[in-house]
Amino acid sequence: TESHTQTFACNQYRHVQNTRTHTHTIVTLMCFCVLTEEDESDGSLGTLHFCPEESYAMFCSGSMPGFGDSAKVMHDSFLQKMGIPASNIALRTLQSGTKENVELVLKEYAEKVGENGILFFTFCGHGIVDDSVNMGFLRSVGSSSVDDGLTFRVFDACLESARAKKVVFILDCCFGGQVAGDIVDSDAKLPSELHILSASGAAEKSYYLSKLNCTIFIYFLTNYLHRHGRAGVFPKRQALA
């Protein structure tokens, strides 16, 4: 199981230039890790504060039952701890987790989220890299390529229309770092803060452990949320310790 404790990888991109709007964004990319004392003292990992009533959260998965279980675990944790109204939370797993359904909900939530809220998006499933175009995609139900999967283009549209100053993507998949990098390097108009928590780097795999009934990434993340999360507070710092 030594492969489950991957090397800590936290890349802070301060003042990322957006080529369209010439605005500046703080982008945090954090991969699954075991934090050291030095890492824990890094205040840049921070804690996110938000208005629950103005926030929206979506949880979706690929077609395998194990991925659906992981998304459901995250969904239930948010319902219990984050204070976001149930009417502002969507779960799309197994057969309902198609690209079309995901896009529909994300577009709706991006338009509804308030300025003081956070738009949360969680995907549990297969992440794949198409080397021919150097692009990653999330394998939603029924998808098999960058043409019909969830790529940065889907998330660009979400970011363009989101009113929230803070957006959080949680990528529970292999090669999540590739998808994260695609989002950051695109020409989308980014929010003031974009936080991406990934189960893996651009060339790494993530893991599922059947006795946990969820992925290892979601197991650690939800455990920390239950211990330290509360309404209006997402404890990103040390969340993966």
C-alpha positions as CSV (number, residue, x, y, z in Angstrom):
1,T,0.0,0.0,0.0
2,E,3.0,2.3,-0.1
3,S,1.7,3.6,-3.5
4,H,-1.3,5.0,-1.6
5,T,0.8,7.5,0.2
6,Q,2.0,9.5,-2.8
7,T,4.6,12.3,-2.6
8,F,3.2,15.6,-1.4
9,A,2.5,17.9,-4.3
10,C,1.1,21.4,-3.7
11,N,1.7,24.0,-6.4
12,Q,0.6,27.5,-5.6
13,Y,0.1,29.7,-8.7
14,R,-0.1,33.3,-7.5
15,H,-1.3,36.1,-9.8
16,V,-2.0,33.9,-12.8
17,Q,-2.5,36.1,-15.8
18,N,-5.8,35.5,-17.6
19,T,-5.2,36.3,-21.2
20,R,-8.8,37.3,-21.9
21,T,-9.5,39.7,-19.0
22,H,-6.1,40.5,-17.7
23,T,-7.4,39.9,-14.2
24,H,-5.5,37.9,-11.5
25,T,-6.5,34.7,-9.8
26,I,-5.2,32.6,-7.0
27,V,-5.1,29.0,-8.0
28,T,-4.3,26.1,-5.6
29,L,-3.6,22.7,-6.9
30,M,-3.2,20.1,-4.1
31,C,-2.8,16.4,-4.7
32,F,-3.4,13.5,-2.4
33,C,-0.7,13.4,0.2
34,V,0.5,12.9,3.8
35,L,1.3,16.3,5.2
36,T,4.4,16.9,7.2
37,E,4.7,19.4,10.0
38,E,6.3,21.8,7.6
39,D,3.4,21.4,5.1
40,E,0.8,21.9,7.9
41,S,2.3,25.2,8.9
42,D,1.8,26.5,5.3
43,G,-1.0,29.0,5.7
44,S,-1.5,29.1,2.0
45,L,-3.5,25.9,2.2
46,G,-6.0,27.8,4.3
47,T,-9.6,27.4,5.3
48,L,-12.4,28.5,3.0
49,H,-15.3,30.5,4.5
50,F,-18.6,30.9,2.6
51,C,-22.3,31.5,2.9
52,P,-24.1,28.1,2.9
53,E,-27.3,29.5,1.5
54,E,-25.5,31.0,-1.5
55,S,-23.5,27.9,-2.2
56,Y,-24.1,25.0,-4.5
57,A,-22.5,21.5,-4.6
58,M,-22.6,18.8,-7.2
59,F,-21.3,15.2,-6.8
60,C,-21.1,12.9,-9.8
61,S,-19.5,9.6,-10.7
62,G,-18.7,7.2,-13.5
63,S,-20.6,4.0,-14.2
64,M,-18.9,1.7,-11.7
65,P,-20.7,1.2,-8.4
66,G,-17.6,1.8,-6.3
67,F,-17.3,5.3,-7.8
68,G,-21.0,5.9,-7.1
69,D,-20.5,4.9,-3.5
70,S,-17.6,7.4,-3.1
71,A,-19.7,10.3,-4.6
72,K,-22.5,9.4,-2.2
73,V,-20.2,9.4,0.8
74,M,-19.0,13.0,-0.2
75,H,-22.6,14.0,-0.8
76,D,-23.7,12.8,2.6
77,S,-20.8,14.5,4.3
78,F,-21.7,17.8,2.8
79,L,-25.3,17.5,3.8
80,Q,-24.3,16.8,7.4
81,K,-21.4,19.2,7.9
82,M,-21.3,22.1,5.4
83,G,-24.7,23.6,6.1
84,I,-25.6,23.9,2.4
85,P,-29.4,23.4,1.9
86,A,-30.3,20.1,0.4
87,S,-32.1,21.9,-2.5
88,N,-28.6,23.3,-3.4
89,I,-26.9,19.9,-3.6
90,A,-27.1,17.4,-6.5
91,L,-26.0,13.8,-6.8
92,R,-25.6,12.3,-10.2
93,T,-24.2,8.8,-10.1
94,L,-24.2,5.6,-12.2
95,Q,-26.7,6.0,-15.0
96,S,-27.6,9.6,-14.2
97,G,-24.0,10.6,-14.3
98,T,-23.9,11.3,-18.1
99,K,-22.0,14.3,-19.6
100,E,-25.3,15.9,-20.5
101,N,-26.7,15.7,-17.0
102,V,-23.5,16.9,-15.4
103,E,-23.3,19.9,-17.8
104,L,-27.0,20.8,-17.2
105,V,-26.6,20.9,-13.4
106,L,-23.3,22.7,-13.5
107,K,-24.6,25.4,-15.7
108,E,-27.6,25.8,-13.5
109,Y,-25.6,26.0,-10.3
110,A,-23.0,28.3,-11.8
111,E,-25.7,30.8,-12.6
112,K,-27.4,30.5,-9.2
113,V,-24.4,30.5,-6.9
114,G,-24.1,33.8,-4.9
115,E,-21.1,36.1,-4.7
116,N,-20.5,35.0,-1.1
117,G,-21.0,31.3,-1.8
118,I,-18.8,28.6,-3.2
119,L,-19.5,26.4,-6.2
120,F,-18.3,22.9,-5.3
121,F,-17.9,20.1,-7.9
122,T,-16.8,16.6,-7.1
123,F,-16.1,13.8,-9.6
124,C,-15.4,10.2,-8.7
125,G,-14.5,7.9,-11.5
126,H,-11.9,7.3,-14.3
127,G,-9.6,10.0,-15.3
128,I,-7.9,9.4,-18.7
129,V,-5.2,11.2,-20.7
130,D,-5.4,11.3,-24.5
131,D,-1.7,11.6,-25.4
132,S,-2.5,12.4,-29.0
133,V,-3.9,15.7,-28.0
134,N,-2.2,16.0,-24.6
135,M,-5.5,16.5,-22.8
136,G,-7.2,14.8,-19.9
137,F,-10.8,14.0,-19.5
138,L,-13.2,12.6,-16.8
139,R,-15.0,9.5,-18.0
140,S,-18.7,10.3,-17.3
141,V,-21.3,7.6,-17.9
142,G,-21.3,6.6,-21.6
143,S,-18.1,8.5,-22.5
144,S,-14.9,7.1,-23.9
145,S,-12.9,9.9,-25.4
146,V,-12.1,13.7,-25.1
147,D,-15.0,14.2,-27.6
148,D,-17.7,12.9,-25.3
149,G,-16.0,13.1,-21.9
150,L,-15.8,15.9,-19.3
151,T,-12.8,18.0,-20.4
152,F,-11.7,21.5,-19.4
153,R,-14.0,22.9,-22.0
154,V,-17.0,21.9,-19.9
155,F,-15.6,23.5,-16.8
156,D,-14.6,26.6,-18.7
157,A,-18.2,27.3,-19.5
158,C,-19.0,26.8,-15.8
159,L,-16.3,29.2,-14.6
160,E,-17.3,31.8,-17.2
161,S,-20.8,32.0,-15.8
162,A,-20.2,31.5,-12.1
163,R,-20.8,34.5,-9.9
164,A,-19.0,33.0,-6.9
165,K,-15.5,34.4,-6.0
166,K,-14.4,30.9,-4.9
167,V,-14.8,27.6,-6.8
168,V,-13.7,24.2,-5.5
169,F,-13.1,21.2,-7.8
170,I,-12.5,17.8,-6.1
171,L,-11.2,15.3,-8.7
172,D,-11.2,11.8,-7.3
173,C,-9.7,10.0,-10.3
174,C,-6.4,8.9,-12.0
175,F,-4.4,11.6,-13.7
176,G,-6.4,14.4,-12.0
177,G,-3.4,16.7,-12.2
178,Q,-3.7,16.6,-16.0
179,V,-7.3,17.7,-15.9
180,A,-6.5,20.4,-13.3
181,G,-3.7,21.7,-15.4
182,D,-5.9,21.8,-18.5
183,I,-8.4,24.0,-16.6
184,V,-5.8,26.4,-15.2
185,D,-4.0,26.8,-18.6
186,S,-7.2,27.4,-20.6
187,D,-8.4,30.9,-21.5
188,A,-11.4,30.7,-19.2
189,K,-12.3,33.7,-17.0
190,L,-11.3,32.3,-13.6
191,P,-12.9,33.3,-10.3
192,S,-10.9,35.2,-7.7
193,E,-9.9,31.8,-6.1
194,L,-9.9,28.4,-7.8
195,H,-9.1,25.5,-5.6
196,I,-8.5,22.0,-7.1
197,L,-8.0,19.0,-4.8
198,S,-7.0,16.0,-6.8
199,A,-6.5,12.3,-5.9
200,S,-3.5,12.2,-8.2
201,G,-1.0,14.1,-10.1
202,A,-0.8,14.4,-13.9
203,A,0.9,11.1,-14.3
204,E,-0.4,9.3,-11.2
205,K,-3.2,6.8,-10.5
206,S,-5.7,6.9,-7.6
207,Y,-6.9,3.9,-5.6
208,Y,-10.1,2.3,-4.4
209,L,-10.2,0.0,-1.4
210,S,-13.3,-2.2,-1.2
211,K,-13.3,-2.5,2.6
212,L,-13.7,1.2,2.8
213,N,-16.7,1.3,0.5
214,C,-15.1,4.3,-1.2
215,T,-11.8,5.5,-2.6
216,I,-8.9,6.1,-0.3
217,F,-8.9,9.8,-1.3
218,I,-12.6,10.3,-0.3
219,Y,-12.1,8.3,2.9
220,F,-9.4,10.7,4.2
221,L,-11.2,13.8,3.0
222,T,-14.6,13.0,4.5
223,N,-13.0,11.9,7.8
224,Y,-11.4,15.3,8.1
225,L,-14.6,17.1,7.1
226,H,-16.5,15.2,9.8
227,R,-13.9,16.2,12.4
228,H,-13.3,19.8,11.5
229,G,-15.9,21.0,9.0
230,R,-18.9,23.0,9.9
231,A,-21.6,25.2,8.3
232,G,-19.9,27.8,6.2
233,V,-16.4,26.4,6.7
234,F,-14.5,24.1,4.4
235,P,-11.3,23.1,6.1
236,K,-9.0,22.7,3.1
237,R,-5.9,23.0,5.2
238,Q,-4.7,19.6,6.4
239,A,-7.8,18.1,4.8
240,L,-5.7,15.3,3.4
241,A,-3.5,14.7,6.4
